[in-house]
């Protein structure tokens, strides 16, 4: 019996002079691919975007 774990990554878009960058989303995609390569179906990655409210 194998156990599936979920890795949660919380990121936020970064605003700069060139516009909004998706650095955290890109990093989460890269990390998910690395984890899938290493652990296959035993790991799932969930990406949550942090919305800043003022």
C-alpha angles and dihedrals in degrees: 000000000000128000123222117216128197122220112204118206118189116197141164132212114252118225118208139152091282093053135261115338124205096211095140093047091050091049091048091052090050093048091048091053092049092049092047090051092051102037106018115199093352091086134048126190122214119192119204122187116219111223114205115219123194 
